[in-house]
Amino acid sequence: MRQPGYFAQYHGMVHRVPFVGAGEWVAITSPVEPDEIATAYPDALEIGVGRDDVPWLKLPRSSLERYFIVRVDATWHGEPVWIQGVGENGLVGIGYLGSSEFGRKHGLVGQEREGYFGEVPEVELRDIKVTEKDLL
């Protein structure tokens, strides 16, 4: 299943966007070691390492080929949900806005106003729809 979230394409490679700046730059994660980032990403404005030990860097928006968001929607037990994340263990994080009865009945955590959340087996999802929206 497609991972939802923000992504940026730089020099033909698509990267996850862990956080976004106010207007002029976008942060991306990098598969290269921190000491190699300056060479691999000559447009880097700043380089760091996240709490998860994954290197990140800030790039000017003008250097990106593409900046976009991926949204994944589906149905689960006949109700509409959105995908928050895809795990490696066959479970998918979902969000649900709807009746508290449905949320409680199916073991989701939350409130009717703010939504219900939980992890469900990917095989239980139906009508999966992936939407991409360009942000540049």
Secondary structure, DSSP 4 states (H G I P E B T S, - for coil): -PPPEEEEEETTEEEE-S-B-SSSEEEEE-SS-GGGHHHH-TT-SEEEE-TTS-EEEEEEGGG-SEEEEEEEEEEETTEEEEEEEE-TTSEEEEEE-S-HHHHHHTT-EEETTTEEEEEEEGGGEEEEEEEEEE--
